Amino acid sequence: MTTIAVTGASGFCGSHVAAAAAARGTGVLCVGRRPGPVGRHVPWDAAREVPDLSGADLVVHCAAAVGDPAPGPSTDAAMHAVNVDGTARLLEAAAGRPVVWVSSASVYAPGPGRSGITEDHPVCRQLNAYGRTKAAGEALALAAGAVVLRPRAVYGPGDPHLVPRLLSRVRRGLLLLPGRSVRLSLTAVENLTDACLAAADWPPGAYNIADPTPYERDDAIRTVLRAHGVRARIAHIPPSLAHAAAGAVQTLARLRPHTEPPLTRYAVDQLANSVVLNVSKAQAQGWAPRRTLGDYTASHSVGRATATPT
């Protein structure tokens, strides 16, 4: 029986990969600080240790330091220890095993011109420590012959980041967004999971992973808010004003390292500019995205009664 080592299997994406692999009859090693939902736990601190991958036939690397914290040397160092140095340790332990390395579309250069980006889009000028360290980590993985997956804005059951962050931004029935609605790619965690379990057989390189079609930003946000029982009005503010406010907020946030500011330049960039991933390279390998935001909201709706955060 094939055995797969899933790093970060106690986290959002890793737990889905581990559970799906086990459901297909694959042996699972859950590699990380905490046990995963299935299989055998292999303790590993990505910031300090080389993992024990004994018994694994292939590796799916989901472990990462994530978030959009206040900028500063300590933040960069903490993320570098996991996303870059941890990658080097993992590749050392993999010792020739196939590796699928979960990256992020955050590695792509910010700004306009991302309305249908391929894997050849420039990887540079990232706006936060997460994007910079994921870019550096994936460079190591690519040099080692790994398959690198680049999803964007992963959502789904158990999401601890995207949807909770959105809901927390609603104030007194109002949600402020930078600029008019734009088209955005999102990635259902089930679509990413399918890619993770198939990609070990793909040629080495980077692959965009996203839902079948992009979404209109404001329509998608309204859909998610309704599914969670939140009644809110969307208002638009000029992107220039949002960028200026984000700069001021981030400057003040330097006084509280390792916290996440309520507004950042990265968040404004991701919401104000169209970001649509071309996924034809992954589709050419036989992968097909099967889930959409509509599936998520239909099966996880909690919005039968309305509630407005304050």
Secondary structure by P-SEA (a helix, b strand, c coil): cbbbbbcccccaaaaaaaaaaaaabbbbbbcccccccccbbbbbcccccccccccccbbbbcccccccccccaaaaaaaaacaaaaaaaaaaaacccbbbbbbcccccccccccccccccccccccccaaaaaaaaaaaaaaaabbbbbbbccccccccccaaaaaaaaccccbbbbcccbbbbbbbcaaaaaaaaaccccccbbbbbbbccccccaaaaaaaaaaaacbbbbbbbccaaaaaaaaaaaaaaacccccccccccaaaaaaccbbbbbbaaaaaaacccccccaaaaaaacccccbbbbcc
